[in-house]
Structure formats: structure tokens, C-alpha cells
Amino acid sequence: MGKLRKVVIGAGLATVVVLGMKGCLSKSAPDEEVGKQFSKVCDIAKANVDTPERGVRQLGRYFGSHLGDLTGAYGDTIAMIESIPDDAKHDARAREARDAMFAPIRKCQRELLEFAEAVSGDPASNELIDHAMTRLSRTFEIIFNGQILDDAGHLDVRALEHTLDRL
């Protein structure tokens, strides 16, 4: 292999490594990812104030495709904050995360309220939501065997532990 060819291949590999490192190092903080997800929810709500049924369907599809991303980023945010040993820094980072996650919601709260009012006044939208909530409730009951909620519908940690032991 000629010297020039080795230099070109070496430079190409170095470029790939640098670009790969840049991509890894420039990844957003998980709380910013949560905020991005909420921003997309706002976009859907804003675009569908006059078409609530379509908006509910779009939100359903969006969450169907991205709920794992949202809950993963939320969990990563909690884990990141809890890994900070200094209490003052921990609390400061938690406040920073809260602001980053909910800034999009605060920014579009008027449109979200308008969308929510449109949905609540639209029987077809309400039917879609009721159906989705019934299915979600059934999913939780099946997965957790109906054993983890107390009579008020709150998570019973002892019952959860017992259910997990049985599984």
C-alpha cells in the first residue's frame, strides 16, 4: 500500500472518529429531550384546535411512537439528578431540569387549554380518549395483575413487591 493511500485512509478514519465523538459528546441532556417531546405535543395541539378529533388521533399516534423516548428521557433525568452527591447541586439541577422540561408547556399553555376545551366539547374526541384510557387501564391491570393499586387508585408499593415476587 502506498504512503499516500495510508495517509488518506488514516485521515478518513480520524475524521470518522472525530465526527462520531462529536455526535456522542453533543447529545442533549435528558431533561432537554423531555422538553423537545413536550414541544412536539404542543405543536400537535396548536395545529388542531379547530380539529380536535384529528388532534387526539395525532397525539395517540405520537405517543404510540414516542412514549418510550419520553419515559426513557424522564427516567434518565431522574437518574442523572439522583447521581449528584451534593444536596445543593442536586436541588439546583432538579430545578434546572424542571424548567427545561416544562418550558415548552408553559410557552404553549394558552393553545393547550384551547385544544383541551375543543376536545372536551367534541363527543368524538371524548369517545377516543375514553376508549384509550379504558385500554390503558386494562393494560396496567393485566400487566400488574390488578394487585398494585389501593382502593383510592394509588400505587401500593407493598402490593407491587408481592406481585413482582409472584411473577
Secondary structure as the mmCIF struct_conf table of DSSP 4:
data_model
#
loop_
_struct_conf.conf_type_id
_struct_conf.id
_struct_conf.beg_label_comp_id
_struct_conf.beg_label_asym_id
_struct_conf.beg_label_seq_id
_struct_conf.end_label_comp_id
_struct_conf.end_label_asym_id
_struct_conf.end_label_seq_id
HELX_RH_AL_P HELX_RH_AL_P1 LYS A 3 LEU A 25
TURN_TY1_P TURN_TY1_P1 SER A 26 SER A 26
HELX_LH_PP_P HELX_LH_PP_P1 LYS A 27 ALA A 29
HELX_RH_AL_P HELX_RH_AL_P2 PRO A 30 ALA A 47
TURN_TY1_P TURN_TY1_P2 ASN A 48 ASN A 48
BEND BEND1 VAL A 49 ASP A 50
HELX_RH_AL_P HELX_RH_AL_P3 PRO A 52 GLU A 82
TURN_TY1_P TURN_TY1_P3 SER A 83 SER A 83
BEND BEND2 ASP A 86 ASP A 86
HELX_RH_AL_P HELX_RH_AL_P4 ASP A 87 LYS A 107
TURN_TY1_P TURN_TY1_P4 CYS A 108 CYS A 108
HELX_RH_AL_P HELX_RH_AL_P5 GLN A 109 SER A 120
TURN_TY1_P TURN_TY1_P5 GLY A 121 GLY A 121
HELX_RH_AL_P HELX_RH_AL_P6 PRO A 123 ILE A 143
TURN_TY1_P TURN_TY1_P6 PHE A 144 GLY A 146
BEND BEND3 ILE A 148 ILE A 148
STRN STRN1 LEU A 149 LEU A 149
TURN_TY1_P TURN_TY1_P7 ASP A 151 ALA A 152
BEND BEND4 GLY A 153 GLY A 153
STRN STRN2 LEU A 155 LEU A 155
HELX_RH_AL_P HELX_RH_AL_P7 VAL A 157 ARG A 166
#
